[in-house]
Amino acid sequence: MLSKIRKNMRAFSLPLWIVAASFVGTIFLVWGKGSLTGPSGSEVATVNGEPIDLIEFNREYNQLTNQLQQQFGENYRKLFPDKEIKIAALQRLINRKLVLEEAKKEGIQVSDWAVAKRIRSFPFLQKDGKFSEELYKEFLKANRLSPKVFEDKIREDLLIEKIMAVIDKAPSVTTFELQNLYRKTFGKREFKYKLFLKKDYKPSISEKELREFYRENISQFKEKTGKKYFLIKIPKSQKDSEGLARKVYNLAKLGKVEKLNDFHPQQVNDKKLISEKFKDKNFGFYSDESNYYVFFKKEGEKAKPFETVKKDIEKTLKEKKAVELAKKSAEEFLKKGLEPKEKTKPLDRDQFFEMFKPINPQEIENIFSSKKGKRFLLVLTNGYGIFEPITDLKVEKMEKEKIEKLKQFILDAKKQSDYQNFLNLLRQKANIKVNEKFFK
C-alpha cells in the first residue's frame, strides 16, 4: 500500500458507477440471495425482479472491453479471460441497478433541466463551444440509441452521483491517521551496513572455461551473412514422405522459417544447383527418384571466430564470478554474525535507492517497514549488501504539499471503501438471479 501511495499520490479516477470489483483480475461475485438460478431466454439476470436483458449486457460488455483495450493494448485478451470480462460487466450492471433502486426508494429525482444541462456540457456534442443538435443526432445514430434511451442513461448517472455525493461527505481524516501514515510513507531512518561489491573481486578465468562458454553459447556469437538458400531433403522411403514434403513446402510458402529449422535445413553453396533448380525463387519444390526437396531463402549466419570474442567472454565470466564471490562473502558474514561497521545518515526510501541501488524495489519496502536490529541481505546492481535499521522511522518536518496529497489519498480510499460497503449491504438484501448459460 505504501509503495502505491508514493507512486501515485492521486485520487481514484473511476466513473462513479464503476466499482472496484469491475477491475478484472481477482473478480468474484456476491450475487445475493438469488444465487445462480433464475432467468431464461434473453434475460441475462434479474435484480429484485428488474431484468438485465441481452442488449443492455452486450452494450456494457463492449464498453468494458474497449476500456481494457485502451488501457492494456491488444494483449488485454491474454490478461483477462473473456468469462471474467463478462462477469465484470454483469457486476457493473447489477451494482448500477441496486444503487438506482435505492435512489428511487429515497425519493431522489433528477429534473429534465439537469439532464439537458449535462448533455449540453459534453465536448463531443459541441461545435465552436456551443451545443450542436446536428452532432447530437449523429452521435445517437452512430451508437444506435434513441434520444429517450440515452437521456434515461444520463438521468440514471445523475441519480447515482446524488447517492455518491452523500457517501463522499461521510469520510474524514484524523490528525493521528495523517501523521502515522506520513511517517510510514516519508519517514527517514539510519542503517548500519556492509557492502560486498563485485569490483573488489578479481577472479581469473582459464582458457578451458573460455572455450567451454563459447561452445555452449555459440548462438550468442552468430553474425548475419545475408540471404542464403537452404535445402530440406525428405527421403521417399520415409513414412508419409509425400505428406511431409507438402507440409514443409507450405511452411516455406508461408515464410515460417523458425518451424522449418525443425527439419534441419542445410545451406546451399552450389551455384549450379541454385541456377538450375532454384532459379532465383524465394522457395520451391522438386524431386528425383529417391527424395523430395524443398528449398527456401533465409538469413544466413555463421559463428564469429573464438579469438574475436575471447575478450568479451572473459569480461562476462569475470563479472559473473565476481558476483558469485561477493554473494558468498556476504552469506559468510551473516552466518558468522559479524557486525556491520559503516553507518548512514537518516535516509528516506528514495535516498536509500540512490545510494545503494537495490535491484528489487520491494526490498526497500521490507527494510523500511521492519523492526530495528533485523538484518537484510540485499542484491544490488553492483554486488550485495547487508543492512540493519538502527533507528525508527522519523519525520523532521511534514511538507504541506505532501500532507494535502496524502490526505486526499486517504479520503479517496475511505470513500471507495464506503461505497463498496454500501453496495455489499444492498447485495445482501437483494434477490439476484443469473442466467448460467451466458457464463459457461
VEXKE-443297 format. One record per residue (C-alpha): chain; residue in one letter; x, y, z. Coordinates in pm, whole numbers. Example, Ala and Ser with C-alpha at 12.3 -4.5 7.8 and 13.67 -1.06 7.14 Angstrom:
{kette: A rest: A x: 1230 y: -450 z: 780} .
{kette: A rest: S x: 1367 y: -106 z: 714} .
% end
This chain:
{kette: A rest: M x: 0 y: 0 z: 0} .
{kette: A rest: L x: 275 y: 245 z: 95} .
{kette: A rest: S x: 460 y: 197 z: -233} .
{kette: A rest: K x: 130 y: 262 z: -415} .
{kette: A rest: I x: 81 y: 584 z: -221} .
{kette: A rest: R x: 429 y: 708 z: -305} .
{kette: A rest: K x: 397 y: 608 z: -668} .
{kette: A rest: N x: 53 y: 751 z: -735} .
{kette: A rest: M x: -44 y: 1011 z: -473} .
{kette: A rest: R x: -364 y: 1077 z: -660} .
{kette: A rest: A x: -735 y: 1010 z: -639} .
{kette: A rest: F x: -905 y: 702 z: -774} .
{kette: A rest: S x: -1013 y: 827 z: -1116} .
{kette: A rest: L x: -1312 y: 598 z: -1168} .
{kette: A rest: P x: -1652 y: 691 z: -1305} .
{kette: A rest: L x: -1895 y: 676 z: -1016} .
{kette: A rest: W x: -2081 y: 371 z: -1139} .
{kette: A rest: I x: -1768 y: 160 z: -1190} .
{kette: A rest: V x: -1682 y: -21 z: -869} .
{kette: A rest: A x: -1352 y: -171 z: -768} .
{kette: A rest: A x: -1475 y: -521 z: -850} .
{kette: A rest: S x: -1502 y: -420 z: -1214} .
{kette: A rest: F x: -1126 y: -419 z: -1243} .
{kette: A rest: V x: -1094 y: -773 z: -1367} .
{kette: A rest: G x: -813 y: -989 z: -1232} .
{kette: A rest: T x: -936 y: -1100 z: -892} .
{kette: A rest: I x: -1304 y: -1096 z: -975} .
{kette: A rest: F x: -1553 y: -1275 z: -758} .
{kette: A rest: L x: -1921 y: -1214 z: -719} .
{kette: A rest: V x: -2153 y: -1199 z: -422} .
{kette: A rest: W x: -2476 y: -1230 z: -611} .
{kette: A rest: G x: -2711 y: -1204 z: -319} .
{kette: A rest: K x: -2988 y: -1436 z: -207} .
{kette: A rest: G x: -3082 y: -1540 z: -560} .
{kette: A rest: S x: -2752 y: -1712 z: -648} .
{kette: A rest: L x: -2711 y: -1876 z: -990} .
{kette: A rest: T x: -3071 y: -1968 z: -1064} .
{kette: A rest: G x: -3346 y: -1793 z: -1247} .
{kette: A rest: P x: -3383 y: -1608 z: -1576} .
{kette: A rest: S x: -3400 y: -1778 z: -1912} .
{kette: A rest: G x: -3419 y: -1667 z: -2272} .
{kette: A rest: S x: -3269 y: -1326 z: -2348} .
{kette: A rest: E x: -3257 y: -1212 z: -1984} .
{kette: A rest: V x: -2902 y: -1227 z: -1851} .
{kette: A rest: A x: -3009 y: -1162 z: -1492} .
{kette: A rest: T x: -3275 y: -1006 z: -1272} .
{kette: A rest: V x: -3222 y: -775 z: -976} .
{kette: A rest: N x: -3519 y: -776 z: -739} .
{kette: A rest: G x: -3732 y: -872 z: -1038} .
{kette: A rest: E x: -3586 y: -597 z: -1261} .
{kette: A rest: P x: -3440 y: -761 z: -1578} .
{kette: A rest: I x: -3098 y: -710 z: -1733} .
{kette: A rest: D x: -3156 y: -801 z: -2098} .
{kette: A rest: L x: -2902 y: -920 z: -2354} .
{kette: A rest: I x: -2888 y: -584 z: -2538} .
{kette: A rest: E x: -2806 y: -398 z: -2217} .
{kette: A rest: F x: -2550 y: -662 z: -2119} .
{kette: A rest: N x: -2376 y: -660 z: -2460} .
{kette: A rest: R x: -2354 y: -280 z: -2453} .
{kette: A rest: E x: -2186 y: -293 z: -2109} .
{kette: A rest: Y x: -1958 y: -580 z: -2214} .
{kette: A rest: N x: -1842 y: -392 z: -2526} .
{kette: A rest: Q x: -1779 y: -76 z: -2323} .
{kette: A rest: L x: -1568 y: -266 z: -2069} .
{kette: A rest: T x: -1380 y: -446 z: -2347} .
{kette: A rest: N x: -1296 y: -110 z: -2510} .
{kette: A rest: Q x: -1173 y: 28 z: -2175} .
{kette: A rest: L x: -946 y: -272 z: -2120} .
{kette: A rest: Q x: -813 y: -248 z: -2475} .
{kette: A rest: Q x: -732 y: 121 z: -2433} .
{kette: A rest: Q x: -558 y: 57 z: -2101} .
{kette: A rest: F x: -369 y: -263 z: -2182} .
{kette: A rest: G x: -345 y: -265 z: -2562} .
{kette: A rest: E x: -419 y: -557 z: -2794} .
{kette: A rest: N x: -278 y: -808 z: -2541} .
{kette: A rest: Y x: -567 y: -746 z: -2297} .
{kette: A rest: R x: -723 y: -1079 z: -2404} .
{kette: A rest: K x: -419 y: -1264 z: -2269} .
{kette: A rest: L x: -454 y: -1087 z: -1934} .
{kette: A rest: F x: -830 y: -1114 z: -1891} .
{kette: A rest: P x: -1026 y: -1427 z: -1991} .
{kette: A rest: D x: -1350 y: -1350 z: -2171} .
{kette: A rest: K x: -1558 y: -1514 z: -1897} .
{kette: A rest: E x: -1412 y: -1278 z: -1634} .
{kette: A rest: I x: -1484 y: -975 z: -1854} .
{kette: A rest: K x: -1846 y: -1090 z: -1887} .
{kette: A rest: I x: -1875 y: -1136 z: -1510} .
{kette: A rest: A x: -1729 y: -788 z: -1452} .
{kette: A rest: A x: -1976 y: -635 z: -1699} .
{kette: A rest: L x: -2266 y: -803 z: -1522} .
{kette: A rest: Q x: -2128 y: -691 z: -1185} .
{kette: A rest: R x: -2134 y: -330 z: -1302} .
{kette: A rest: L x: -2492 y: -360 z: -1425} .
{kette: A rest: I x: -2607 y: -524 z: -1101} .
{kette: A rest: N x: -2441 y: -254 z: -890} .
{kette: A rest: R x: -2597 y: 13 z: -1106} .
{kette: A rest: K x: -2948 y: -128 z: -1069} .
{kette: A rest: L x: -2907 y: -168 z: -691} .
{kette: A rest: V x: -2799 y: 195 z: -648} .
{kette: A rest: L x: -3075 y: 324 z: -876} .
{kette: A rest: E x: -3334 y: 124 z: -685} .
{kette: A rest: E x: -3207 y: 275 z: -359} .
{kette: A rest: A x: -3228 y: 624 z: -509} .
{kette: A rest: K x: -3591 y: 555 z: -605} .
{kette: A rest: K x: -3670 y: 434 z: -251} .
{kette: A rest: E x: -3520 y: 752 z: -108} .
{kette: A rest: G x: -3731 y: 966 z: -341} .
{kette: A rest: I x: -3428 y: 1115 z: -516} .
{kette: A rest: Q x: -3515 y: 1261 z: -856} .
{kette: A rest: V x: -3339 y: 1437 z: -1143} .
{kette: A rest: S x: -3514 y: 1707 z: -1343} .
{kette: A rest: D x: -3531 y: 1723 z: -1723} .
{kette: A rest: W x: -3341 y: 2051 z: -1698} .
{kette: A rest: A x: -3047 y: 1878 z: -1522} .
{kette: A rest: V x: -3040 y: 1603 z: -1787} .
{kette: A rest: A x: -3039 y: 1859 z: -2070} .
{kette: A rest: K x: -2767 y: 2061 z: -1898} .
{kette: A rest: R x: -2541 y: 1754 z: -1866} .
{kette: A rest: I x: -2590 y: 1653 z: -2229} .
{kette: A rest: R x: -2518 y: 2007 z: -2349} .
{kette: A rest: S x: -2194 y: 2009 z: -2149} .
{kette: A rest: F x: -2037 y: 1715 z: -2337} .
{kette: A rest: P x: -1749 y: 1850 z: -2554} .
{kette: A rest: F x: -1808 y: 1587 z: -2826} .
{kette: A rest: L x: -2158 y: 1732 z: -2877} .
{kette: A rest: Q x: -2036 y: 2090 z: -2913} .
{kette: A rest: K x: -1932 y: 2292 z: -3215} .
{kette: A rest: D x: -1748 y: 2619 z: -3170} .
{kette: A rest: G x: -1811 y: 2594 z: -2796} .
{kette: A rest: K x: -2188 y: 2552 z: -2830} .
{kette: A rest: F x: -2419 y: 2250 z: -2820} .
{kette: A rest: S x: -2492 y: 2117 z: -3169} .
{kette: A rest: E x: -2824 y: 1947 z: -3240} .
{kette: A rest: E x: -2670 y: 1803 z: -3556} .
{kette: A rest: L x: -2380 y: 1641 z: -3368} .
{kette: A rest: Y x: -2625 y: 1506 z: -3111} .
{kette: A rest: K x: -2833 y: 1334 z: -3381} .
{kette: A rest: E x: -2516 y: 1193 z: -3546} .
{kette: A rest: F x: -2397 y: 1059 z: -3209} .
{kette: A rest: L x: -2730 y: 885 z: -3141} .
{kette: A rest: K x: -2737 y: 735 z: -3490} .
{kette: A rest: A x: -2376 y: 610 z: -3469} .
{kette: A rest: N x: -2446 y: 440 z: -3136} .
{kette: A rest: R x: -2792 y: 311 z: -3235} .
{kette: A rest: L x: -2958 y: 496 z: -2949} .
{kette: A rest: S x: -3289 y: 673 z: -2930} .
{kette: A rest: P x: -3298 y: 1012 z: -2753} .
{kette: A rest: K x: -3506 y: 857 z: -2473} .
{kette: A rest: V x: -3264 y: 567 z: -2408} .
{kette: A rest: F x: -2963 y: 799 z: -2398} .
{kette: A rest: E x: -3134 y: 1063 z: -2185} .
{kette: A rest: D x: -3259 y: 797 z: -1942} .
{kette: A rest: K x: -2899 y: 676 z: -1912} .
{kette: A rest: I x: -2784 y: 1030 z: -1828} .
{kette: A rest: R x: -3068 y: 1064 z: -1576} .
{kette: A rest: E x: -2951 y: 742 z: -1409} .
{kette: A rest: D x: -2592 y: 869 z: -1398} .
{kette: A rest: L x: -2706 y: 1185 z: -1225} .
{kette: A rest: L x: -2913 y: 985 z: -975} .
{kette: A rest: I x: -2609 y: 774 z: -889} .
{kette: A rest: E x: -2398 y: 1088 z: -849} .
{kette: A rest: K x: -2651 y: 1221 z: -599} .
{kette: A rest: I x: -2629 y: 899 z: -396} .
{kette: A rest: M x: -2250 y: 909 z: -417} .
{kette: A rest: A x: -2243 y: 1271 z: -301} .
{kette: A rest: V x: -2393 y: 1156 z: 28} .
{kette: A rest: I x: -2129 y: 883 z: 66} .
{kette: A rest: D x: -1850 y: 1124 z: -31} .
{kette: A rest: K x: -1938 y: 1361 z: 254} .
{kette: A rest: A x: -1903 y: 1093 z: 520} .
{kette: A rest: P x: -1525 y: 1020 z: 546} .
{kette: A rest: S x: -1280 y: 1235 z: 739} .
{kette: A rest: V x: -909 y: 1207 z: 818} .
{kette: A rest: T x: -784 y: 1237 z: 1175} .
{kette: A rest: T x: -454 y: 1404 z: 1264} .
{kette: A rest: F x: -329 y: 1073 z: 1404} .
{kette: A rest: E x: -407 y: 888 z: 1078} .
{kette: A rest: L x: -234 y: 1154 z: 873} .
{kette: A rest: Q x: 76 y: 1175 z: 1092} .
{kette: A rest: N x: 107 y: 798 z: 1124} .
{kette: A rest: L x: 79 y: 735 z: 750} .
{kette: A rest: Y x: 307 y: 1029 z: 669} .
{kette: A rest: R x: 575 y: 882 z: 895} .
{kette: A rest: K x: 540 y: 536 z: 741} .
{kette: A rest: T x: 540 y: 676 z: 389} .
{kette: A rest: F x: 801 y: 952 z: 402} .
{kette: A rest: G x: 990 y: 886 z: 725} .
{kette: A rest: K x: 1369 y: 850 z: 744} .
{kette: A rest: R x: 1585 y: 603 z: 932} .
{kette: A rest: E x: 1953 y: 524 z: 980} .
{kette: A rest: F x: 2127 y: 197 z: 890} .
{kette: A rest: K x: 2441 y: 3 z: 963} .
{kette: A rest: Y x: 2572 y: -167 z: 651} .
{kette: A rest: K x: 2848 y: -369 z: 488} .
{kette: A rest: L x: 2896 y: -380 z: 109} .
{kette: A rest: F x: 3035 y: -665 z: -99} .
{kette: A rest: L x: 3093 y: -512 z: -442} .
{kette: A rest: K x: 3191 y: -712 z: -749} .
{kette: A rest: K x: 3463 y: -457 z: -837} .
{kette: A rest: D x: 3651 y: -567 z: -525} .
{kette: A rest: Y x: 3694 y: -923 z: -655} .
{kette: A rest: K x: 3946 y: -1013 z: -925} .
{kette: A rest: P x: 3877 y: -1373 z: -1032} .
{kette: A rest: S x: 4087 y: -1544 z: -1300} .
{kette: A rest: I x: 3936 y: -1734 z: -1594} .
{kette: A rest: S x: 4111 y: -2031 z: -1756} .
{kette: A rest: E x: 4138 y: -2092 z: -2130} .
{kette: A rest: K x: 3927 y: -2405 z: -2079} .
{kette: A rest: E x: 3644 y: -2207 z: -1920} .
{kette: A rest: L x: 3653 y: -1955 z: -2204} .
{kette: A rest: R x: 3628 y: -2221 z: -2474} .
{kette: A rest: E x: 3356 y: -2412 z: -2290} .
{kette: A rest: F x: 3146 y: -2096 z: -2263} .
{kette: A rest: Y x: 3199 y: -2025 z: -2633} .
{kette: A rest: R x: 3097 y: -2379 z: -2729} .
{kette: A rest: E x: 2791 y: -2392 z: -2501} .
{kette: A rest: N x: 2668 y: -2044 z: -2604} .
{kette: A rest: I x: 2766 y: -2045 z: -2969} .
{kette: A rest: S x: 2429 y: -1898 z: -3071} .
{kette: A rest: Q x: 2523 y: -1574 z: -2891} .
{kette: A rest: F x: 2815 y: -1525 z: -3128} .
{kette: A rest: K x: 2637 y: -1573 z: -3461} .
{kette: A rest: E x: 2652 y: -1296 z: -3719} .
{kette: A rest: K x: 2431 y: -1240 z: -4024} .
{kette: A rest: T x: 2571 y: -1325 z: -4367} .
{kette: A rest: G x: 2281 y: -1209 z: -4584} .
{kette: A rest: K x: 2007 y: -1410 z: -4757} .
{kette: A rest: K x: 2114 y: -1765 z: -4841} .
{kette: A rest: Y x: 1946 y: -2069 z: -4993} .
{kette: A rest: F x: 1866 y: -2365 z: -4769} .
{kette: A rest: L x: 1751 y: -2712 z: -4868} .
{kette: A rest: I x: 1549 y: -2976 z: -4685} .
{kette: A rest: K x: 1577 y: -3333 z: -4817} .
{kette: A rest: I x: 1297 y: -3582 z: -4744} .
{kette: A rest: P x: 1368 y: -3946 z: -4846} .
{kette: A rest: K x: 1080 y: -4110 z: -5033} .
{kette: A rest: S x: 1142 y: -4423 z: -4828} .
{kette: A rest: Q x: 1031 y: -4234 z: -4517} .
{kette: A rest: K x: 676 y: -4298 z: -4392} .
{kette: A rest: D x: 425 y: -4050 z: -4542} .
{kette: A rest: S x: 710 y: -3870 z: -4717} .
{kette: A rest: E x: 477 y: -3704 z: -4968} .
{kette: A rest: G x: 257 y: -3558 z: -4693} .
{kette: A rest: L x: 563 y: -3438 z: -4503} .
{kette: A rest: A x: 706 y: -3278 z: -4817} .
{kette: A rest: R x: 377 y: -3097 z: -4874} .
{kette: A rest: K x: 378 y: -2973 z: -4512} .
{kette: A rest: V x: 736 y: -2844 z: -4542} .
{kette: A rest: Y x: 656 y: -2675 z: -4874} .
{kette: A rest: N x: 357 y: -2493 z: -4720} .
{kette: A rest: L x: 575 y: -2374 z: -4431} .
{kette: A rest: A x: 825 y: -2237 z: -4685} .
{kette: A rest: K x: 544 y: -2073 z: -4878} .
{kette: A rest: L x: 418 y: -1900 z: -4561} .
{kette: A rest: G x: 770 y: -1793 z: -4459} .
{kette: A rest: K x: 764 y: -1994 z: -4133} .
{kette: A rest: V x: 1142 y: -2005 z: -4107} .
{kette: A rest: E x: 1154 y: -2095 z: -3737} .
{kette: A rest: K x: 939 y: -2404 z: -3794} .
{kette: A rest: L x: 1144 y: -2502 z: -4099} .
{kette: A rest: N x: 1451 y: -2514 z: -3874} .
{kette: A rest: D x: 1296 y: -2822 z: -3708} .
{kette: A rest: F x: 1370 y: -3014 z: -4030} .
{kette: A rest: H x: 1746 y: -2937 z: -4018} .
{kette: A rest: P x: 1784 y: -2739 z: -4344} .
{kette: A rest: Q x: 2132 y: -2732 z: -4500} .
{kette: A rest: Q x: 2281 y: -2419 z: -4652} .
{kette: A rest: V x: 2336 y: -2447 z: -5029} .
{kette: A rest: N x: 2650 y: -2302 z: -5187} .
{kette: A rest: D x: 2639 y: -2498 z: -5514} .
{kette: A rest: K x: 2597 y: -2223 z: -5776} .
{kette: A rest: K x: 2495 y: -2471 z: -6047} .
{kette: A rest: L x: 2217 y: -2618 z: -5831} .
{kette: A rest: I x: 2096 y: -2268 z: -5740} .
{kette: A rest: S x: 2095 y: -2165 z: -6105} .
{kette: A rest: E x: 1928 y: -2476 z: -6249} .
{kette: A rest: K x: 1682 y: -2572 z: -5974} .
{kette: A rest: F x: 1612 y: -2265 z: -5765} .
{kette: A rest: K x: 1608 y: -2010 z: -6049} .
{kette: A rest: D x: 1617 y: -1713 z: -5810} .
{kette: A rest: K x: 1286 y: -1810 z: -5643} .
{kette: A rest: N x: 1233 y: -1746 z: -5271} .
{kette: A rest: F x: 1107 y: -2101 z: -5221} .
{kette: A rest: G x: 1022 y: -2408 z: -5427} .
{kette: A rest: F x: 994 y: -2784 z: -5460} .
{kette: A rest: Y x: 1144 y: -3057 z: -5680} .
{kette: A rest: S x: 1213 y: -3430 z: -5659} .
{kette: A rest: D x: 1419 y: -3713 z: -5802} .
{kette: A rest: E x: 1389 y: -4091 z: -5784} .
{kette: A rest: S x: 1491 y: -4110 z: -5417} .
{kette: A rest: N x: 1398 y: -3781 z: -5247} .
{kette: A rest: Y x: 1170 y: -3482 z: -5225} .
{kette: A rest: Y x: 1342 y: -3143 z: -5191} .
{kette: A rest: V x: 1212 y: -2815 z: -5056} .
{kette: A rest: F x: 1430 y: -2506 z: -5089} .
{kette: A rest: F x: 1385 y: -2158 z: -4944} .
{kette: A rest: K x: 1574 y: -1842 z: -4865} .
{kette: A rest: K x: 1652 y: -1722 z: -4517} .
{kette: A rest: E x: 1901 y: -1501 z: -4340} .
{kette: A rest: G x: 2229 y: -1691 z: -4324} .
{kette: A rest: E x: 2451 y: -1677 z: -4018} .
{kette: A rest: K x: 2788 y: -1801 z: -3903} .
{kette: A rest: A x: 2970 y: -1807 z: -3572} .
{kette: A rest: K x: 3233 y: -1543 z: -3506} .
{kette: A rest: P x: 3581 y: -1692 z: -3455} .
{kette: A rest: F x: 3666 y: -1764 z: -3091} .
{kette: A rest: E x: 3962 y: -1526 z: -3086} .
{kette: A rest: T x: 3747 y: -1229 z: -3190} .
{kette: A rest: V x: 3505 y: -1276 z: -2898} .
{kette: A rest: K x: 3750 y: -1410 z: -2639} .
{kette: A rest: K x: 3785 y: -1079 z: -2453} .
{kette: A rest: D x: 3407 y: -1030 z: -2432} .
{kette: A rest: I x: 3363 y: -1381 z: -2293} .
{kette: A rest: E x: 3639 y: -1323 z: -2038} .
{kette: A rest: K x: 3474 y: -999 z: -1923} .
{kette: A rest: T x: 3136 y: -1175 z: -1887} .
{kette: A rest: L x: 3277 y: -1468 z: -1691} .
{kette: A rest: K x: 3486 y: -1246 z: -1463} .
{kette: A rest: E x: 3180 y: -1038 z: -1377} .
{kette: A rest: K x: 2972 y: -1349 z: -1315} .
{kette: A rest: K x: 3240 y: -1499 z: -1089} .
{kette: A rest: A x: 3287 y: -1170 z: -904} .
{kette: A rest: V x: 2913 y: -1158 z: -826} .
{kette: A rest: E x: 2924 y: -1518 z: -701} .
{kette: A rest: L x: 3224 y: -1439 z: -477} .
{kette: A rest: A x: 3052 y: -1126 z: -344} .
{kette: A rest: K x: 2741 y: -1329 z: -258} .
{kette: A rest: K x: 2945 y: -1600 z: -88} .
{kette: A rest: S x: 3133 y: -1341 z: 121} .
{kette: A rest: A x: 2807 y: -1169 z: 224} .
{kette: A rest: E x: 2647 y: -1501 z: 326} .
{kette: A rest: E x: 2954 y: -1598 z: 532} .
{kette: A rest: F x: 2949 y: -1256 z: 702} .
{kette: A rest: L x: 2586 y: -1312 z: 802} .
{kette: A rest: K x: 2649 y: -1670 z: 913} .
{kette: A rest: K x: 2934 y: -1564 z: 1142} .
{kette: A rest: G x: 2720 y: -1290 z: 1297} .
{kette: A rest: L x: 2974 y: -1019 z: 1225} .
{kette: A rest: E x: 2885 y: -655 z: 1291} .
{kette: A rest: P x: 2849 y: -403 z: 1003} .
{kette: A rest: K x: 3071 y: -104 z: 1079} .
{kette: A rest: E x: 2959 y: 167 z: 836} .
{kette: A rest: K x: 2656 y: 388 z: 912} .
{kette: A rest: T x: 2430 y: 607 z: 705} .
{kette: A rest: K x: 2276 y: 942 z: 785} .
{kette: A rest: P x: 1894 y: 942 z: 807} .
{kette: A rest: L x: 1763 y: 828 z: 468} .
{kette: A rest: D x: 1420 y: 814 z: 312} .
{kette: A rest: R x: 1335 y: 545 z: 56} .
{kette: A rest: D x: 1441 y: 747 z: -248} .
{kette: A rest: Q x: 1773 y: 839 z: -89} .
{kette: A rest: F x: 1835 y: 476 z: 8} .
{kette: A rest: F x: 1771 y: 367 z: -350} .
{kette: A rest: E x: 2002 y: 632 z: -496} .
{kette: A rest: M x: 2280 y: 544 z: -253} .
{kette: A rest: F x: 2272 y: 162 z: -280} .
{kette: A rest: K x: 2062 y: 82 z: -592} .
{kette: A rest: P x: 1899 y: -246 z: -488} .
{kette: A rest: I x: 1765 y: -450 z: -780} .
{kette: A rest: N x: 1428 y: -529 z: -620} .
{kette: A rest: P x: 1236 y: -216 z: -504} .
{kette: A rest: Q x: 1019 y: -433 z: -275} .
{kette: A rest: E x: 1326 y: -497 z: -61} .
{kette: A rest: I x: 1332 y: -125 z: 20} .
{kette: A rest: E x: 976 y: -153 z: 149} .
{kette: A rest: N x: 1072 y: -454 z: 362} .
{kette: A rest: I x: 1373 y: -287 z: 520} .
{kette: A rest: F x: 1189 y: 39 z: 594} .
{kette: A rest: S x: 889 y: -134 z: 750} .
{kette: A rest: S x: 1091 y: -379 z: 962} .
{kette: A rest: K x: 1187 y: -353 z: 1328} .
{kette: A rest: K x: 1524 y: -221 z: 1442} .
{kette: A rest: G x: 1805 y: -475 z: 1461} .
{kette: A rest: K x: 1686 y: -705 z: 1183} .
{kette: A rest: R x: 1947 y: -772 z: 915} .
{kette: A rest: F x: 1881 y: -795 z: 545} .
{kette: A rest: L x: 2090 y: -931 z: 257} .
{kette: A rest: L x: 2007 y: -720 z: -50} .
{kette: A rest: V x: 2103 y: -780 z: -411} .
{kette: A rest: L x: 2248 y: -457 z: -553} .
{kette: A rest: T x: 2320 y: -364 z: -913} .
{kette: A rest: N x: 2693 y: -377 z: -833} .
{kette: A rest: G x: 2704 y: -663 z: -582} .
{kette: A rest: Y x: 2550 y: -742 z: -242} .
{kette: A rest: G x: 2490 y: -552 z: 79} .
{kette: A rest: I x: 2399 y: -633 z: 439} .
{kette: A rest: F x: 2179 y: -373 z: 606} .
{kette: A rest: E x: 2044 y: -328 z: 958} .
{kette: A rest: P x: 1798 y: -50 z: 1060} .
{kette: A rest: I x: 1925 y: 114 z: 1380} .
{kette: A rest: T x: 1658 y: 383 z: 1429} .
{kette: A rest: D x: 1281 y: 402 z: 1399} .
{kette: A rest: L x: 1117 y: 597 z: 1118} .
{kette: A rest: K x: 1127 y: 969 z: 1197} .
{kette: A rest: V x: 990 y: 1282 z: 1034} .
{kette: A rest: E x: 1176 y: 1609 z: 1084} .
{kette: A rest: K x: 917 y: 1827 z: 913} .
{kette: A rest: M x: 589 y: 1750 z: 740} .
{kette: A rest: E x: 569 y: 1916 z: 398} .
{kette: A rest: K x: 237 y: 2086 z: 327} .
{kette: A rest: E x: 209 y: 1963 z: -34} .
{kette: A rest: K x: 269 y: 1601 z: 68} .
{kette: A rest: I x: 22 y: 1633 z: 356} .
{kette: A rest: E x: -253 y: 1752 z: 122} .
{kette: A rest: K x: -190 y: 1479 z: -133} .
{kette: A rest: L x: -174 y: 1212 z: 135} .
{kette: A rest: K x: -492 y: 1342 z: 294} .
{kette: A rest: Q x: -672 y: 1324 z: -39} .
{kette: A rest: F x: -542 y: 972 z: -95} .
{kette: A rest: I x: -679 y: 858 z: 243} .
{kette: A rest: L x: -1015 y: 1026 z: 178} .
{kette: A rest: D x: -1046 y: 861 z: -163} .
{kette: A rest: A x: -957 y: 521 z: -17} .
{kette: A rest: K x: -1222 y: 566 z: 254} .
{kette: A rest: K x: -1482 y: 678 z: 1} .
{kette: A rest: Q x: -1409 y: 375 z: -213} .
{kette: A rest: S x: -1437 y: 152 z: 91} .
{kette: A rest: D x: -1764 y: 318 z: 200} .
{kette: A rest: Y x: -1908 y: 277 z: -149} .
{kette: A rest: Q x: -1810 y: -91 z: -158} .
{kette: A rest: N x: -1964 y: -146 z: 186} .
{kette: A rest: F x: -2279 y: 31 z: 70} .
{kette: A rest: L x: -2301 y: -200 z: -233} .
{kette: A rest: N x: -2237 y: -508 z: -21} .
{kette: A rest: L x: -2525 y: -407 z: 207} .
{kette: A rest: L x: -2757 y: -364 z: -92} .
{kette: A rest: R x: -2649 y: -705 z: -229} .
{kette: A rest: Q x: -2723 y: -879 z: 99} .
{kette: A rest: K x: -3083 y: -753 z: 89} .
{kette: A rest: A x: -3127 y: -813 z: -284} .
{kette: A rest: N x: -3273 y: -1107 z: -473} .
{kette: A rest: I x: -3036 y: -1151 z: -768} .
{kette: A rest: K x: -3083 y: -1426 z: -1025} .
{kette: A rest: V x: -2834 y: -1501 z: -1302} .
{kette: A rest: N x: -2877 y: -1695 z: -1626} .
{kette: A rest: E x: -2595 y: -1952 z: -1614} .
{kette: A rest: K x: -2578 y: -2015 z: -1988} .
{kette: A rest: F x: -2416 y: -1675 z: -2053} .
{kette: A rest: F x: -2118 y: -1752 z: -1826} .
{kette: A rest: K x: -2019 y: -2109 z: -1915} .
% end
